[in-house]
Amino acid sequence: MPADGTARIEWAERRMPVLRSIRERVAAEQPLGGVRVGACLHVTAETGALVRTLRAGGAEVALCAANPLSTQDDVARSLRAEGIEVLAERGQDVAAYRRGIQTVAASGVNVLVDDGADLIAIAHDADGVIGGLEETTTGLLHLRRMQLGCPILAVNDAQTERAFNDRHGTGQSALDGILRATNLLLAGQTLVVLGFGWTGKGIADRARGAGAAVVVCEVDPMRALEARMEGFEVMTALEAAARGDVFVTVTGAPGVLRREHFERMKDGAVLANAGHFDVEIDLEALRGVADAPPRDVLPLVEEYDLGGRRLNLIARGRVVNLAAAEGHPAAVMDVSFALQALCVEELVRSGAALGPGVHPVPVAIDNEVARLKLAALGVEIDTLTDEQVTYRRAFA
Ligand code: ADE
């Protein structure tokens, strides 16, 4: 029997103690009264927990999808039943998905909460917009090149976000998506990670822990050196193409795996993308080198036949942790969405003073989230003694 969306949201909420503590406080203080939040997020149970928190603080929320394949329909239905506008459906076509974003953008929103910057890109200069948040590297790259009409807090760059979301969240859930889609045994396989940012590191560590031989491809010399020093094999993508059994792109750049790589890959190789957009595996080139249109071999796997060598693409190259699994676990989104809830409050309180452009998340908010998470985990930490504070100051 399909799970009911409300039960699924509650399951997530039980694993989101930091967000729960924020909800209790904002329910009492009502800092978001009269504020309309437009959110373009993956419509998951964890997002449901965020939306409920913003509402508890007094906000009205309109939600659209950050990806046509990531919506959990039962969650969307339950949120609608609670009176929240949700313009998302799993598998919706690109036109409907874009319409959802446009509808939210044009609905008189004051604060924009985004995952990929599609909403901010069209609503940043709309009347009444106080500011926004962006939680992806790719989205921020795009926004930093724009002449923005409002302040944007770069939640993606916050320390708590990087450590939790990218390393632990995508690190685990990208592998989860690959395993759910293929039921592969990682032990004994050669897994190639293309990109050694926080997410790439998370994937590489976990794949190694599961018994895979891990190869890293990275264009940044410092990161490549770091990968080598951590004991991974480092090589060019062209060299890795002939070696890998499983390939995961996570760079934020387009065309990371392309014709010259497909031509060298082994029969049976599995290709997945864990970057935000479906541009990292060049699908046009893949179709171009294949003898025929792809064949569905499993619900989320398409097989491309290259003269008897079969390449298996997961979820059409869309972000694998959401398209083939359930995204980051709730314990990870607890940190991410706690940060975002506090940032929405910050924009409402002092967005006007920030001015248009991309701004870092205030360190105090980052630290507050870490402090709350430690408290929720029952972990106590030391504080500096007076003597240590004086000593540090002398060298500051
Ligand atoms: N991004 C990655 N995982 C997610 C999740 N579980 N919910 C919302 N957004 C996400």
Residues whose N, C-alpha, C, O or C-beta is under 5 A from the ligand:
A	BS01	ADE	H42 T44 E46 T47 E326 G327 H328 M333
